[in-house]
Each structure stands twice: as C-alpha cells, then as structure tokens.
Amino acid sequence: MTTLASSTLAIPQNADVPRHVAVIMDGNGRWATRRFLPRAAGHARGVQAVRRVVEACGKYGVEYLTLFAFSSENWRRPEDEVSLLMRLFVQTLEKEVDKLEEQGVRLRVVGDLSAFESRLQTLIHAAEKRTEHNSTLNLTIAANYGGRWDILQAMKRLLRARPDLASDPQAIDEAAFGEHLSMAWAPEPDLFIRTGGEQRVSNFLIWQLAYTELYFTDEYWPDFDVKEIDAAFEWYRSRERRFGRTSAQLAQSR
Ligand code: FPP
C-alpha cells in the first residue's frame, strides 16, 4: 500500500495518533462578541490558538495539520473584516516563519491565491520556499479554499495534462484525478475537528473527508488548547475505523 492510499480504493494504516488532522477554526467572532470586544480581537486570539495547536501536533507526532483559515465564501464578509484577516495573515507570516523553521515545520498554503494582493502572495511563496526542507510537521493553511473549487481545478488540470481523456471519460479514475487535487501530496485526513458548535463540513476538503472521523466541539477556536486537543485525540482513539468492513472482519485483521 502506498502512503497516500485512497480510503475508497485501499484501507489506510490506522494508528493511535492521527497522521493527518484537518481543522475548521470556528468561533473567533462569537468569542469576541461574548466579551464585548470587536471581532478582530477574536481573530487575534485565534492566532494564539494556531500556535498552540501547531506546537502540540508537532510534539504528538502528527505528520500533517491542515487549517481552514479563509474559505472561498468568506469574501462575503464585511469588507473591513476581510481586510483585517488579510492583514493578520501577512503579520502572522512575517512574524512566525522563523519559529516554524526552528520547529522543523514545513508550511504550505493551498487555495486560489490569485485573489490575494501580490504582497501576500510573495510572502506566502517565500515562507513555503524557506521551510520546504522541513519534515517534522507539514502545516497547510487553506486560504481562499473551497472543496468544490479544488475538485474543479483538479479536473481542469487533469484534462489539460491528458487532453485524450476528454474523448475517453471512462478512462478517468480516482488515482489520475486525485493527483491533481491541491493536497495530492498528503494522505487523507484521519481526524477532522470543528470548533464553535456547528456540525458541518462547510466545503472543506470534501473529496478527502470521505472516511475521516468527524469531531465537533462547542469550544470557540480562541479557547482551543492542549486539553482540547487531548480530548479530540482520545475520542479519535475510541473510534472503530472500518473503512466499509464489518466489526468482525476488523477483529480478524488485528
Ligand atoms: C472563523 O471564525 C474563523 C475565521 C474565518 C478566520 C480564521 C483565522 C484565524 C484563526 C486567524 C489567522 C490564522 C492564520 C493561520 C494566520 P468566525 O469569525 O466565523 O467566528 P464566528 O462564527 O463566531 O463568527
């Protein structure tokens, strides 16, 4: 089995610590509103939670951590909040890249980056380049990302690379398609975490979440700490990951 086995084509390896954790960091705005603070304060505190989670995942041996920072749909927010979030990304990248480098973290950003101002795009590329030799933790920030966007761009890239497939669609298979997804280099997430009380996937990695364990917590993202990570990982360990098999088959294969 290859390390990137598709969960629908083969049975991925299973371990106590999730190899890939994907997170929707929700509840920054509500965290702030509850304290009669501007929403910006919640996003700023959200950055501190990102730092805590990156450190803890590195320590626990998680190989891939993917954070949903800005969805394709977040452009619908008031203009001042969008520009605040952009400023926060720029400041965080400028401030944190040295620390990521020290911690052996490889940073990548996925999503349609063409919509971002060129300064931010330049910073992103520089941070990716600077950390590309690291391998302790693969940290991916999904920015202007949407799962449907990803599926469509993968199909476009596949047809551009293999124009012959347009007249032979039967020949299109999961493996050929999957190679063009924006996170083709990562295994599918084992554990998905969403903070803030909502129980939905919100167009995040929708192709890759096919067999991911879904964990929801009412805690707002700025309050998400090591205790919360421990609770999510403990819940993950309690899950029986069958990938379509029966419990009896699973017991036999152990
Ligand atoms: C969702 O909370 C959060 C966001 C849309 C932004 C996430 C950004 C950060 C955590 C900070 C920057 C991160 C990086 C990686 C630099 P919400 O505003 O939707 O909260 P609400 O549902 O309570 O309104």
Residues whose N, C-alpha, C, O or C-beta is under 5 A from the ligand:
A	BS01	FPP	M25 D26 G27 N28 G29 R30 W31 H43 G46 V47 V50 F68 A69 L88 F89 T92 I141
